[in-house]
Amino acid sequence: MKATTIGSGFVIPLLCALIAIEPIVPVAAQDGFRIPDDRPRLPITVKQLKEGGIGVFESKRLRLFTDLDAEVAKSLPPLIDEAYESWEEYFGKLPPARDESEFQINGFLMKDKEKFEKAGLLRDDMPDQFHGRQAGYQFWMMDQPQDYYRRHLLLHEATHAFMLAIARLDVPVAYLEGMAEHFGTHQVIGGKLQMRLVPSNRSDFRGHDRLFLIRRDVKQRGIPGLLDVNEWKDANFRFFNESYAWAWGMSVFFDQNPRTHERFRKLAKSLTNPSAWKTFENELHPDLSEIFTEWNLFAADAWEGFDFLRHAIEFHEGEALTKPQRVEIHADRGWQSSRVLVEKGQRYELLATGQFTLAEKPKPWVSEADGVTIRYHNGRLLGQLLATIRPEKSTENEPEPMRDVKPLGNSSSFEASRTGTLYLRLNDHPAELVDNRGSVSVEIRAAK
């Protein structure tokens, strides 16, 4: 049987993003057992490895071969033991091994690849340059300049090994890569591993850069369709570095968006069923339009610390104005439906009253709907009242209409560019809604 291989693409600059997927299901693995452990015997002894500058560090789930300093190396295998518990919690327990052995993988972490080549520890098909590669119960990775990204890549490749131990696994490449990235995004806090995080800043996640890549790609190429990402083949990940960022973005969006969270977790618990992914896609259909809108808005404003909970939209269709309507717009939420239907070409007047707090430190930042000049986000004043229109029916291939934003304020008038429901929000960075307090009351009326 040919080995299954999954590679990782990676930080800028891209040296070599390698991915190749081959059949992974031997006949013997289709009867309730996981894929057999395919680790070969070592070509030389552990003593000979140490003489060649390669140390061996072992935990229950990882046997690590590396030429890194022992102080760095010995901290890594226990991370995989912790990760294994998180994988089982998220995906469910792996099927048992036919020989009743415990799940363990080999990892080869290399500073000087020649040492491993001389020791006979490299596969014959290993390219000259790569960041990481996984095949069966083994993975190979080059050392990384940042401590964070070394751990990230280790967790990424080990996640592949866990998922691909499931026989008959039938999911898109983007799901495999996205989940490996999702579990790779971590912090070690108080000696405990925390996984599946949205980076809160760039300094603590040095080398991650997925959100930066998404923001850059949105400017250069636009936003890929959410389900289109899952059609990407091996070549996308081999030649297009941003593919890993979008695959991660897709996974973290599905996992943390309140609208899709439960369905995505149900998928993760069903991977032993070859139809699991198709079932997941079918279950998205009833509210796919709303999901696409939230995906586009996340991708368009994908900053570190993005708060999925507070940006979740409660979609409510509006009704035509027969008299002035009043709506409360909260400072700690993203877009909120006014429940007012505006009509293309008609003019409307909005009057916002009230004050709210945008931050508590170093002192409370109090604002009205005109905004404050202390800071800007997306070129607009923090706290400024913003408006957008969600049409009753979206046009195929039309850019996301809710990205067409109109800056308002305490007293404003505007002409509706399309017919649809009016949505409002108070401008703030997507990571900084949590400490906002208060709201404004907005009266909406047809212009005289």
N, C-alpha and C positions, 0 to 999 in steps of 0.2 A: 504494500500500500504506500502511495506517495504521502509524504507528510503535509499536513495543512500548515500554511504559513501566513502569518499576519504581520505586517510591518507597521512602523509608526512614522508619521511625518511630523515636521516639528518646528523648532524655533527658527526665526530668521537669523542668518541666512540659511536657506535650505541646502543641505549637503546632499542628502539622498533620501527621498521618501520611498520606502519599499513596501509593497503589499502584493501578495499573490495568494489567491484562494483556490484550493483544490479539493476534490471530494474528501470528506472526512469520516465516512460511515462504513467501516468494515462490517461484513455480514454478522460477525460474532457479537457486534455491539448493539444489535437491534432487539435484544430480548430483555431489556430492563436493566442492563448494566451500563456503566459509563465506558467511554473509549479506553481501551487498554493502555496501560503505562508503556510508552515506547522508548524510555530512556535506555541508551546502550550502556554496556559496561565501560568504565574508564579505561582508556588505552594505556595509562601508566598509573603508578601508585600515588597515593596522597603525599607520601614522603618525597617522591620525585617531583610532584607538582610544586611543593614548597621549595625544593631546591631550585626550581625554575622561576621562583618569584611569584607563584600563584598560591594564595591561601584558600582554605575551605572553611566556611562558616555555615553552620547548619541549625535549623529550627525544625519544628514539626512539619511545616508546609513548604519550606524552601531550603535547598542546598545550594549555597552561593559560592561560586569560584571567582576569585577576583585578585587583581594585583594592586588594589587600593590599600591604603594604610589600614591596619587592623582596627583602629579606633573608629574609623568611618564604617568599615565593612561590617563589624559585629552588630551594629545597630539596625541593619537592614532586614535580615531574616525575620526577626520578631514582628516587623511591620506586616509581613505577608501573613503571619499567623493571625494578627488582628484583622487584616483585610478579609481573610477567609471567613471569619465570623460575620463580617458585614455582607459578604457575597451570599452566604447562606441565608441571612436574614432577609435579603432583598430578593434573591432568585429562588429561594428554597434549597433544600439539601440536594447535593449531587446524587445521582443514582449510585448504588454501591459498586465497588470493583468486583469483578468475577473472582479474583483471588483473595478478596476481603482485605486488601491492603489499604492503608490510609492514603489520602491524596497528598502527594508531594511533588514538587517540580524542581528542575535544575535551572539555575540562572548563571550566566557567564557575563560578568561586569568587567569591562576591559578598558584599561588605560593604555596599555601597549598591546595591540592586537597580535603582534609577532610572537609574543610569549605563548599565547593560546594556540597559534598556528603550529608552533614547534612542539607543543604538548599534544597535538592531535585533537583539540577540543572544538575546532571549527568544522562546520558542515562543508562539503565539497562545493555546494552552490552558493556559498556566502559571497556577496559582492565586495569589491574593494572598499567602498565607503557606504556606511549606513549608520543610523542612530539606534534602531532597535528592530529585532526580528524574533517572532515566536513561531515554534513548530512543535506541535504535540505538547509533551510535558517538559519542554525546554524553551528557553529564550536566551538571546544574546543581545547585549546592549553596550554601546560605547559610553565611557564615563562622560559626565556633563559638567560644565563649569560652575553651575549653581547647585547648592545642596538641595534646594527645593526641587529643581527639575530632575536631578538624579533620582530622587524618590518618586517623582511623578512618572517618569519613564518606567521605573521598576514596577510600580503599581499598574500602569497601563498594560505592560506585557504580561504580567501575572494574571490580570483580569481576563485577557484573551485566553490564557491557558485554562482557567477555570471554566469559562463559558463554552469553549470548544471541546471540553471533556464530555459535554452533553451529546449523546448519540442522536442522529437525525435532526440536528439543529438546522432550521431553515429560516433564516432572517436576512435582511439586507446587509450588505457590507457596511453601510453607514450606521446601522444600529450597533454592529460589533465595534466599530471604531468609536462611535459616540459614547457607548457605555464604558469602553476602556478609558476614554478621556474623562468621562464623568467620575468614575471611581479613582482616576489618577489625580483629580483636583482635590487637594487635601490640605490639612494642617496637622501638626503634632502639637497638641496643647496639653500641658501638664503631664507629658509623657504618654498621652493617649492619642491614637490616630482618629481623626475625623475626616470622613470622605464625602464625596458628592457635594462639594461646596460651590457657590458662586464666588469667585475671587472678590474680596472686599477692597483690594488695592493691588497695585502692581509690585510693590516692594516685597511683600510677603510671599508672592507667587512668581518669583523671578524666572523667566523663561516660558511661562504659561502663554501669555500673549494672545489667547484665543479671542477675547473680546476686542482687542485692538485689530486683529485680522478681520473680524466681522465688520467693524466700523469702516475700515479701509476698503473692504470689498464692496460694501454698500455704496460708497462714493464712486468706485471705479466701474462696477458691473451691475449694481442693483441687488435686490433681494431674491434668492432662489425660492421657488415654491416649496412649501414645507414638505409635502409628500414627494416632490421631485427629487429632493435630496436622497431619498431612498432608492431612486433609480440609478444612482451613480455606480459605475463599475470600478474595477480595480484601477484602470488607467486614470480615473479622476484623482485617486489618492496617490498614485505614483507621480503624477506630473503637476498637480494643482495643490499647493500647500494649504490653501484656504479650505480645502475639503474637510480637513480634520477639525477646523474651527466650526464650520457649519454643522458637521456631524455632532460635535459636542453641543453646539447651540440647540440643535433639534432635540437631543436627549435631555438636556437640562430644562428646556422649555416644556416638553411633555411631562417631565417628572415633577416640576415645581409649579406649573400653572394649575390653579385649583380646578379649572374646567376639565383638564385631561389627566390629572394626577392618578385618580383611582383606576382608570382604564389602562394607563401605562404600567402601573404596578401589577395589575392583573396579568398583563402580557408577560412581565418578568417572571411571574410565578408559573407560567404555562409553557416554558421553552422546550420541555420534553415533548410537546405536541407539535408536529410539523406544521400544522395550520394556525399556530398561535398568532403569527404576524398578520395573516389575512383576516383573522377574527378581529384583531385590534383595529385594523383599517376600517372594517365594516362597522364597528361600533362608533367610529368617529363621524359617520355620515350625518346623523340627525342634526348636529350643530357645527358642521364643518365650516360654514361661512364665518361664524363667530370665532372659531379656532384660527382660521387663516388671518382674520383681522388682528387678533392678539399676537400672532406670530410676526406679522409685518411690523407692528408697533414695537415689539421687543427688539427685533433686528435693527430697526431704524434708530433706536436709542439704547443700544447695548453697551452700557457702561458698567464698570466694576461696582459690585454691590446692588445690582438691579433687584428691586423688591417685587417679586412676582405676585405676592399676596395683595399688596396695596395697588398694584397696577391691573389687577383682574377687573374686567369690566362687567357690570350688570347691564346686559343689553335690554333696552325697553324701547319699542317703537313709539314714535310720537304721534300726536293728534294735531290736526290743523287748529290754528288759533281762532277762536271766536271772541275771545276777550283776553286781556293781559293775564299771563300766568307767572307764578313765582316758584322758584326752585332753590334749594339749599345746596351749595357746592362746597364740599369739605376739602380742607387743605391737605389732609393726609391720604388722599386718594388720587388715582390717575383720572382718566376720562370718566365722566358721569353723565348719564342721559338726562336731558332736560324734559323729556317726554313731550316735546313740542316738535311738530312737523313743520319745517320751513319749505317754501316753494321757490323753485328757481326763478330768478329775476325779481323777486319781491324783496323789499327792504324791511329791516327789523331794527328795533331799538332795544338796548339792554341797559339796565340801571342796576349796578351792584352796590350793596351797602354792607358794612360790617368790617371788622378787623380780625386778623388771625396771626398766629405766630409761626414763623418759618424755621426757627432754631432756638434752642434754649441757651447755648453757650457760644461765646464767652458771656453774652448777655442775650436776653430775648430779642429776636428780630421781629418786630411787629410791622405788619404790612396791611394795606388795603389792596383792592383789585387793580390799581394802577401799577403795583409792584414796587420794589425797592432797588436802589442803584448800588447796593453793597456787592452784589454778584449777579452774573448772568448765566443762563443755561440755554443752549441752542440759539444764542444771539438775542435772547429776549430777557427782560427783567425778571428776576425771581419774584414770585408772587403775582405776576401779571395774569389777569383773566384771559384764557385762551378759548377759542371755539373751533369746532370742526363739524362736518356734516357726514353722517353715514347714510348713503342712499338706500332706498327701499329695495332696489335690486342692483347688484353690482354688474358691471359690464365685463365680459371675458377679456382677459389680457390688459385690463385697465390697471394702472398703478393704484396702490392702496389709497382710496379716497380720504381716509381719516388722517393721512399724512399731510393733507392740505389744511394747514392751520392758520387761523386768523387771530392776530393779536388784538385784544380788546382793552378793557380797563373799567374804571368806575362808571363811566357814561360813554356808550358807544353806539354806533349804528353800522350796519353792513348790508350788502346785497347778497342774497343766497346764490351761490354758484351752481347749485344743484338742488334737486328736491330730495329731502330726506330728514332724518331725525337730527336735531341739534344736540351736540355733546359739548360739555364745558369742563374745564379744569383750571387749577391755579398752578402756574409754572414753577417747577422745581426739578432738581437733579433726581434721576430715577432711584438713587440710593438713599435719598435724604427725606423721604416722606415720613419716616417713622417718628421723628420728633416734632412734626408739625401739629399744631393745635388750632381749633376753631374753624370757621367757615364764613362764607359771604352769602347773602340772600340776593338772588338775581331776579329782577322782574323783566319779562320778555313781552314785547308788544309789537304789533305791526306799526311801521312808521307811517306818520300822517302825510 
